Amino acid sequence: MIKKEFIYPVNIAKSQGNITNEKELLVPSEKQIHIGTPTKNPTVIHGKSYIVLDFGIEIRGRIRILCFSANNKNNCASVRLRFGESLSEAMSELGEKGSCNDHSPRDFYIPLVGLSDTSWGNTAFRFVRLDFDEESSISLHSVIAEGETLGLDAKYEYKGNDPLLKKIYTAAKRTIDLCSAGEYVWDGVKRDRLVWIGDMHPEMLALTTLYGRVPMMDNSINLMRETTPIGNWMCTLATYSAWWLIVLADYFKKTSCHDLVLENMDYAEKTVQRFLECIGVDGSLGEVSGSLVDWPTRSKPDENAGVRAIVIMMAKKAIELFKEFNRPTDKAEELLKRLMRQPITVTHAMQVAGLKYMALGELDKSDIELMEKLGENGMSTFMSYYILTAYARYFGIERAVDIMKKYYGGMLSVGATTFWEDFHLEWLDGAGRIDEIAPDGAKDIHGDFGDYCYKEFRHSLCHAWSTGILAFMEENGI
């Protein structure tokens, strides 16, 4: 199920110092250090130098260094490694534009010795910079990226003739494959190596679209139940507990996972009861008010409209699921009745309009006008499935696909091979690519953007919540 990848660098992105035969690192060869006749010229480093390798694609994993000799003090060289999802991140100093080691160390020193085959790191990257100090006298055989991805056969593939749609499908698939190549589904492979259940609905949609039932989704659903006692909110957020039940119900609808639902049914019923205790008879949100919808709507006018939409979705899904398993639905029906006593009023955010459509099955005239006005400029990586589904209903599949192509194609146009935690088309104005250092006067598409908890280089460029488009594509025959 988990496939190991061995990827050689495709380019020397930058280098400096006394390095000979650096391009030999691009040449694949046997993955074994030896003392016989070299099968290719070694790459030799003398003194203070650095080299940045571009592996051409986002990787979940580490690098493997095969070293002939390292003639420093005690025959052990100290080498600094810097992993980057972009070239500029790999060139950054810790603390510069948010550059950090959060969740997975990506900037550290290693000991390198002769006749060695060692692997270093466990993060997400496309670029790796190796820095050698002034005492270095090192001979390298190979530097190979060694990673993991899902190795399952996809039951949905894009088979059309549009090259951009093919690239979008491929990048979305690689994103979810990397984020799911473990025991659980992670939001991000560099940062956010966590089970954020409130972000997992589009991730579940992507996985079931491609593969059906998978153990890492089962594990993630169970983990959140096991680590959140009733009375607490999952990940401390009420909306995340609501999303857990939505994920469970839709996962069952797509995979018929009776055993998993039975294991979680008592908790699901208690979750509905917990919400019923919070929501007023008049439909007021009570302590659920102000719970997170997504970061761009945090503490903004549409936040509680989004909260209401999510909890309505949860109540409806609970009724369907409980009926399927012959469980009482009266509490879920009462919860829904209360929530429907107040309207979902959207004023600014297209993603909340998308959630409203998923909750109610229809939009008001003002919501439709908002979506038409914003178009691709109102898109969201996290909320893409809900936005595009609503957009297709009111403006047709062709226009929805066109928006998807402009938005996701924007990331691809600056070198993305996986899809990001966040993105706005206006970032492209005057910005460089992720595989180049921004020229003077240009913006760094990675280091100069982002917001909230994903500012600058802390921004994840491989984030599973961006892959809901796979379900949108499959559902609409794309």
C-alpha positions as CSV (number, residue, x, y, z in Angstrom):
1,M,0.0,0.0,0.0
2,I,2.9,2.4,0.8
3,K,5.3,2.7,-2.1
4,K,9.0,3.7,-1.6
5,E,10.4,6.2,-4.1
6,F,14.0,6.8,-5.0
7,I,14.4,10.0,-6.9
8,Y,17.7,11.5,-8.3
9,P,18.1,15.3,-8.6
10,V,17.2,16.7,-12.0
11,N,19.0,19.9,-11.7
12,I,21.7,21.8,-9.8
13,A,19.7,24.8,-8.7
14,K,22.7,26.7,-7.3
15,S,26.2,26.1,-6.2
16,Q,29.2,28.0,-4.9
17,G,32.8,27.1,-4.0
18,N,35.3,24.5,-5.0
19,I,33.1,21.6,-6.3
20,T,34.1,19.4,-9.2
21,N,31.9,17.0,-11.1
22,E,28.8,18.4,-9.5
23,K,26.5,17.3,-12.4
24,E,27.5,13.7,-11.7
25,L,25.0,13.9,-8.8
26,L,22.3,14.0,-11.5
27,V,23.4,10.7,-13.0
28,P,21.5,7.6,-11.6
29,S,23.7,4.7,-10.6
30,E,23.8,1.7,-8.2
31,K,22.6,2.6,-4.8
32,Q,25.6,1.1,-3.0
33,I,28.9,2.6,-1.8
34,H,32.0,0.6,-2.8
35,I,35.8,0.6,-2.8
36,G,36.2,-0.7,-6.4
37,T,36.4,1.2,-9.6
38,P,33.8,4.0,-9.6
39,T,31.0,3.6,-12.1
40,K,30.8,7.4,-12.4
41,N,33.0,10.3,-11.4
42,P,32.7,11.2,-7.8
43,T,31.6,14.7,-6.8
44,V,34.4,16.3,-4.8
45,I,34.1,19.3,-2.4
46,H,37.1,21.2,-1.0
47,G,36.6,23.9,1.5
48,K,33.7,26.2,2.2
49,S,31.0,25.5,-0.5
50,Y,27.4,24.7,-1.0
51,I,25.2,23.0,-3.5
52,V,21.4,23.1,-3.9
53,L,19.8,20.0,-5.5
54,D,16.4,20.2,-7.3
55,F,14.6,16.9,-7.3
56,G,11.9,18.2,-9.7
57,I,8.9,17.1,-7.6
58,E,7.5,17.4,-4.0
59,I,8.7,14.5,-1.9
60,R,7.7,13.1,1.5
61,G,10.8,11.7,3.0
62,R,14.5,12.3,3.4
63,I,17.8,12.3,1.5
64,R,20.2,9.4,1.3
65,I,23.9,10.3,1.0
66,L,26.4,7.8,-0.3
67,C,29.9,9.1,0.6
68,F,33.2,7.8,-0.5
69,S,35.3,9.9,1.8
70,A,35.0,12.7,4.3
71,N,38.5,13.8,5.4
72,N,37.9,16.3,8.1
73,K,38.8,16.1,11.8
74,N,38.4,12.6,13.0
75,N,37.3,11.6,9.5
76,C,33.9,13.1,10.2
77,A,32.6,16.1,8.3
78,S,29.9,18.4,9.6
79,V,27.4,19.2,6.9
80,R,24.4,21.5,7.1
81,L,21.2,20.3,5.4
82,R,18.4,22.7,4.5
83,F,15.2,21.2,2.9
84,G,12.8,23.4,1.1
85,E,9.5,23.1,-0.7
86,S,10.7,26.0,-2.7
87,L,14.2,27.0,-3.7
88,S,14.0,30.2,-1.6
89,E,13.0,28.2,1.5
90,A,16.0,25.9,1.0
91,M,18.2,29.0,0.8
92,S,16.7,30.7,3.9
93,E,18.1,31.1,7.4
94,L,16.0,29.9,10.4
95,G,13.7,32.8,11.4
96,E,13.9,34.5,8.0
97,K,10.4,35.0,6.6
98,G,9.0,32.4,9.0
99,S,11.6,29.8,8.1
100,C,11.3,27.1,10.9
101,N,11.6,23.5,12.0
102,D,8.0,23.2,13.1
103,H,6.6,19.7,13.0
104,S,9.4,18.3,11.0
105,P,13.1,19.4,11.3
106,R,14.3,20.7,7.9
107,D,17.4,22.7,8.8
108,F,20.1,20.9,10.8
109,Y,23.7,19.6,10.8
110,I,24.7,16.0,10.2
111,P,27.9,14.1,10.6
112,L,29.2,12.6,7.3
113,V,31.9,9.9,7.3
114,G,33.7,8.0,4.6
115,L,32.3,4.8,3.0
116,S,28.9,5.6,4.4
117,D,25.3,5.2,3.2
118,T,23.1,7.3,5.5
119,S,19.6,8.8,5.4
120,W,18.7,12.2,6.9
121,G,15.5,14.1,7.4
122,N,11.8,13.3,7.5
123,T,9.9,16.2,5.9
124,A,8.5,17.5,2.7
125,F,10.8,19.0,0.1
126,R,11.7,19.5,-3.5
127,F,15.1,21.2,-2.9
128,V,18.0,20.4,-0.6
129,R,20.9,22.6,0.1
130,L,24.1,21.0,1.5
131,D,26.6,23.4,3.1
132,F,30.2,22.3,3.7
133,D,32.6,24.1,6.0
134,E,36.1,25.4,5.3
135,E,37.7,22.1,6.5
136,S,35.8,20.0,4.1
137,S,37.4,17.5,1.8
138,I,34.6,15.2,0.7
139,S,33.9,12.8,-2.1
140,L,30.3,11.9,-2.9
141,H,28.9,9.1,-4.9
142,S,25.2,10.1,-4.8
143,V,22.6,12.2,-3.1
144,I,19.2,10.5,-3.6
145,A,15.7,11.5,-2.3
146,E,14.1,8.6,-0.5
147,G,10.4,9.0,0.1
148,E,7.0,7.4,0.5
149,T,3.8,7.7,-1.4
150,L,0.5,5.7,-1.7
151,G,1.0,2.8,-4.0
152,L,-2.6,2.0,-4.7
153,D,-4.3,1.7,-8.1
154,A,-6.6,4.6,-8.7
155,K,-10.2,3.8,-9.6
156,Y,-10.7,7.3,-11.0
157,E,-8.3,8.8,-13.5
158,Y,-8.5,11.8,-15.7
159,K,-8.6,10.5,-19.3
160,G,-9.5,13.6,-21.2
161,N,-7.4,15.5,-23.7
162,D,-7.0,18.8,-21.8
163,P,-3.3,19.0,-20.7
164,L,-4.0,21.5,-17.9
165,L,-6.7,19.3,-16.4
166,K,-4.3,16.4,-16.6
167,K,-1.7,18.4,-14.7
168,I,-4.3,19.4,-12.1
169,Y,-5.4,15.8,-11.6
170,T,-1.8,14.7,-11.3
171,A,-0.8,17.3,-8.8
172,A,-3.9,16.8,-6.7
173,K,-3.4,13.1,-6.6
174,R,0.3,13.4,-5.6
175,T,-0.8,15.8,-2.8
176,I,-3.2,13.4,-1.2
177,D,-0.9,10.4,-1.9
178,L,1.9,12.1,0.1
179,C,-0.2,13.3,2.9
180,S,-1.8,9.8,3.3
181,A,1.4,7.7,3.1
182,G,1.4,6.7,6.7
183,E,-0.9,5.4,9.5
184,Y,-3.1,8.6,9.4
185,V,-4.1,11.3,7.0
186,W,-2.1,14.4,7.6
187,D,-3.0,17.9,6.5
188,G,0.6,18.7,5.4
189,V,3.8,16.7,5.1
190,K,6.2,19.5,6.1
191,R,4.0,21.4,8.6
192,D,0.6,20.2,10.0
193,R,1.6,16.6,10.3
194,L,-1.6,16.3,12.3
195,V,-5.0,14.8,12.1
196,W,-7.1,18.0,11.8
197,I,-10.5,16.3,11.5
198,G,-12.2,19.7,10.7
199,D,-10.1,19.8,7.5
200,M,-10.6,16.2,6.6
201,H,-13.8,16.2,4.6
202,P,-12.3,17.2,1.3
203,E,-9.4,14.8,2.1
204,M,-11.8,12.0,2.6
205,L,-13.6,12.9,-0.6
206,A,-10.3,12.8,-2.5
207,L,-9.2,9.4,-1.0
208,T,-12.6,7.7,-1.6
209,T,-12.7,9.1,-5.2
210,L,-9.3,7.6,-5.9
211,Y,-9.3,4.4,-3.8
212,G,-12.4,3.8,-1.8
213,R,-11.9,2.7,1.8
214,V,-8.4,3.1,3.1
215,P,-7.0,2.2,6.6
216,M,-5.5,5.6,7.2
217,M,-8.9,7.2,7.0
218,D,-10.4,4.7,9.4
219,N,-7.5,5.3,11.8
220,S,-8.0,9.1,11.7
221,I,-11.7,8.9,12.4
222,N,-11.1,6.5,15.3
223,L,-8.1,8.5,16.7
224,M,-10.3,11.6,17.1
225,R,-13.0,9.7,19.0
226,E,-10.4,8.0,21.2
227,T,-8.6,11.2,22.1
228,T,-11.6,13.5,22.6
229,P,-13.8,12.7,25.6
230,I,-17.5,13.5,25.2
231,G,-18.0,17.0,26.6
232,N,-14.8,18.3,24.8
233,W,-14.6,19.5,21.2
234,M,-12.3,17.8,18.8
235,C,-9.2,19.9,18.3
236,T,-10.9,22.3,20.8
237,L,-13.3,23.5,18.1
238,A,-17.1,22.7,17.9
239,T,-17.1,22.8,14.1
240,Y,-14.4,20.1,14.1
241,S,-16.6,17.8,16.1
242,A,-19.4,18.5,13.6
243,W,-17.0,17.8,10.7
244,W,-16.1,14.5,12.3
245,L,-19.7,13.3,12.1
246,I,-20.0,14.6,8.5
247,V,-16.9,12.7,7.6
248,L,-18.1,9.5,9.2
249,A,-21.5,9.7,7.5
250,D,-20.1,10.5,4.0
251,Y,-17.3,7.9,4.4
252,F,-20.0,5.3,5.1
253,K,-22.1,6.5,2.1
254,K,-19.0,6.1,-0.2
255,T,-17.6,2.8,1.3
256,S,-20.3,1.0,3.2
257,C,-18.0,0.8,6.2
258,H,-20.6,-0.7,8.6
259,D,-18.0,-1.9,11.1
260,L,-16.4,1.5,11.4
261,V,-19.8,3.2,11.9
262,L,-20.9,0.7,14.6
263,E,-17.6,1.4,16.4
264,N,-18.4,5.1,16.4
265,M,-22.2,5.2,16.6
266,D,-22.5,5.8,20.4
267,Y,-20.1,8.7,20.2
268,A,-21.9,10.1,17.2
269,E,-25.2,10.1,19.1
270,K,-23.6,11.8,22.1
271,T,-22.1,14.4,19.7
272,V,-25.6,15.3,18.5
273,Q,-26.7,15.6,22.1
274,R,-23.7,17.8,22.9
275,F,-24.8,20.2,20.1
276,L,-28.4,20.1,21.2
277,E,-27.4,21.3,24.6
278,C,-25.6,24.3,23.0
279,I,-28.0,25.5,20.4
280,G,-30.9,27.6,21.6
281,V,-34.5,26.8,21.0
282,D,-34.6,30.0,18.8
283,G,-31.6,28.7,16.8
284,S,-29.0,30.8,18.5
285,L,-25.5,29.2,18.3
286,G,-24.6,29.7,22.0
287,E,-21.1,28.4,22.8
288,V,-20.8,27.1,19.2
289,S,-20.7,30.7,18.0
290,G,-17.3,31.8,16.7
291,S,-16.0,28.3,16.1
292,L,-13.6,28.1,13.2
293,V,-14.9,27.8,9.6
294,D,-11.6,28.5,7.9
295,W,-8.8,31.0,8.5
296,P,-9.9,33.7,5.9
297,T,-13.3,34.0,7.6
298,R,-11.9,33.9,11.2
299,S,-13.6,36.7,13.2
300,K,-15.1,38.0,10.0
301,P,-18.8,38.8,9.3
302,D,-19.6,35.5,7.6
303,E,-18.0,33.2,10.2
304,N,-21.2,32.4,12.1
305,A,-23.1,31.9,8.8
306,G,-20.4,29.2,8.0
307,V,-20.7,27.7,11.5
308,R,-24.5,27.4,11.1
309,A,-24.1,25.8,7.6
310,I,-21.6,23.2,9.0
311,V,-23.8,22.2,11.9
312,I,-26.9,22.0,9.7
313,M,-24.9,19.7,7.4
314,M,-24.0,17.6,10.5
315,A,-27.6,17.3,11.7
316,K,-28.8,16.2,8.2
317,K,-26.0,13.7,7.9
318,A,-26.8,12.4,11.4
319,I,-30.4,11.8,10.6
320,E,-29.5,9.9,7.4
321,L,-26.9,7.8,9.2
322,F,-29.0,7.0,12.3
323,K,-31.9,5.9,10.1
324,E,-29.6,3.5,8.2
325,F,-28.6,1.9,11.5
326,N,-32.0,2.0,13.1
327,R,-31.0,4.5,15.8
328,P,-33.3,7.3,17.1
329,T,-33.3,10.4,15.1
330,D,-35.4,12.7,17.3
331,K,-32.5,14.6,18.8
332,A,-30.9,15.3,15.4
333,E,-34.2,16.3,14.0
334,E,-34.8,18.7,16.9
335,L,-31.3,20.1,16.4
336,L,-32.0,20.7,12.7
337,K,-35.3,22.3,13.5
338,R,-33.7,24.8,15.8
339,L,-30.9,25.7,13.4
340,M,-33.3,26.3,10.6
341,R,-35.1,29.0,12.6
342,Q,-32.4,31.5,11.7
343,P,-31.2,32.2,8.2
344,I,-27.7,31.7,6.8
345,T,-26.8,35.2,5.6
346,V,-23.7,35.4,3.5
347,T,-22.2,38.8,2.7
348,H,-18.5,38.4,1.7
349,A,-17.1,34.9,1.5
350,M,-17.7,32.6,-1.5
351,Q,-16.6,29.6,0.6
352,V,-19.4,30.2,3.0
353,A,-21.8,30.5,0.1
354,G,-20.5,27.1,-1.0
355,L,-21.1,25.6,2.5
356,K,-24.6,27.2,2.5
357,Y,-25.4,25.4,-0.7
358,M,-24.1,22.1,0.7
359,A,-26.3,22.6,3.8
360,L,-29.5,23.8,2.2
361,G,-29.3,22.7,-1.4
362,E,-30.0,26.2,-2.7
363,L,-28.7,29.7,-2.6
364,D,-30.4,33.1,-2.5
365,K,-30.2,35.6,-5.3
366,S,-27.6,37.7,-3.4
367,D,-25.4,34.6,-2.8
368,I,-25.5,33.8,-6.5
369,E,-24.6,37.4,-7.4
370,L,-21.7,37.2,-4.9
371,M,-20.3,34.1,-6.5
372,E,-20.6,35.6,-10.0
373,K,-18.8,38.7,-8.8
374,L,-15.9,36.9,-7.2
375,G,-15.4,33.9,-9.5
376,E,-11.9,32.6,-9.4
377,N,-10.8,35.4,-7.1
378,G,-13.1,34.0,-4.4
379,M,-11.6,30.5,-4.5
380,S,-10.1,28.6,-1.6
381,T,-7.9,25.5,-1.6
382,F,-9.7,24.1,1.5
383,M,-13.2,24.9,0.3
384,S,-12.8,24.2,-3.4
385,Y,-15.2,21.3,-3.6
386,Y,-18.1,23.2,-2.0
387,I,-17.5,26.3,-4.0
388,L,-17.2,24.5,-7.4
389,T,-20.2,22.3,-6.7
390,A,-22.3,25.4,-6.0
391,Y,-20.9,27.2,-8.9
392,A,-21.6,24.4,-11.3
393,R,-25.2,24.3,-10.2
394,Y,-25.9,28.0,-10.9
395,F,-23.4,28.8,-13.7
396,G,-22.8,25.4,-15.4
397,I,-20.0,22.8,-15.4
398,E,-18.0,24.6,-18.0
399,R,-17.7,27.8,-16.1
400,A,-16.9,26.0,-12.9
401,V,-14.1,24.0,-14.6
402,D,-12.8,27.2,-16.1
403,I,-12.5,28.7,-12.6
404,M,-10.8,25.6,-11.3
405,K,-8.3,25.7,-14.2
406,K,-7.5,29.4,-13.6
407,Y,-7.1,28.9,-9.9
408,Y,-5.2,25.6,-9.7
409,G,-3.4,26.4,-12.9
410,G,-2.1,29.5,-11.2
411,M,-0.2,27.4,-8.7
412,L,1.1,25.1,-11.5
413,S,2.3,28.2,-13.5
414,V,4.8,29.0,-10.8
415,G,6.2,25.5,-10.4
416,A,3.9,23.7,-8.0
417,T,3.9,19.9,-8.3
418,T,1.5,19.6,-5.3
419,F,-1.3,21.9,-4.1
420,W,-0.9,24.4,-1.3
421,E,-2.4,25.3,2.0
422,D,-3.6,28.6,0.6
423,F,-3.4,30.5,-2.6
424,H,-4.8,33.7,-4.1
425,L,-4.5,34.6,-7.7
426,E,-3.3,38.1,-6.9
427,W,-0.1,36.6,-5.4
428,L,1.0,35.9,-9.0
429,D,1.3,39.6,-9.8
430,G,5.0,40.4,-10.0
431,A,6.0,37.2,-8.3
432,G,8.6,34.6,-9.3
433,R,8.4,30.8,-9.3
434,I,9.1,28.4,-6.5
435,D,12.1,26.9,-8.5
436,E,13.9,30.2,-8.8
437,I,15.2,33.0,-6.5
438,A,12.9,36.0,-7.1
439,P,14.7,38.6,-9.2
440,D,15.2,42.1,-7.8
441,G,11.8,43.9,-7.5
442,A,9.8,40.6,-7.7
443,K,7.9,39.0,-4.9
444,D,8.8,35.6,-3.5
445,I,5.7,33.4,-4.2
446,H,6.5,31.3,-1.1
447,G,8.3,33.7,1.3
448,D,6.3,36.8,0.8
449,F,2.7,35.5,1.1
450,G,0.5,33.4,3.4
451,D,-1.4,34.6,6.5
452,Y,-2.6,33.6,10.0
453,C,-0.7,30.4,11.0
454,Y,0.8,29.8,7.6
455,K,2.8,32.9,7.0
456,E,5.7,33.0,4.6
457,F,8.0,29.9,4.6
458,R,5.9,28.2,7.3
459,H,3.3,27.9,4.5
460,S,2.8,24.3,3.4
461,L,3.1,23.6,-0.3
462,C,1.6,20.1,0.0
463,H,-1.7,20.3,1.9
464,A,-4.3,17.6,1.7
465,W,-7.3,19.8,2.1
466,S,-6.6,21.3,-1.3
467,T,-7.6,18.0,-3.1
468,G,-11.4,18.0,-2.9
469,I,-11.3,19.0,-6.6
470,L,-10.7,15.3,-7.3
471,A,-14.2,14.5,-6.1
472,F,-15.6,17.4,-8.0
473,M,-14.0,16.2,-11.2
474,E,-15.2,12.7,-10.8
475,E,-18.7,13.6,-9.9
476,N,-19.1,15.9,-12.9
477,G,-17.6,13.4,-15.4
478,I,-14.4,15.4,-16.0
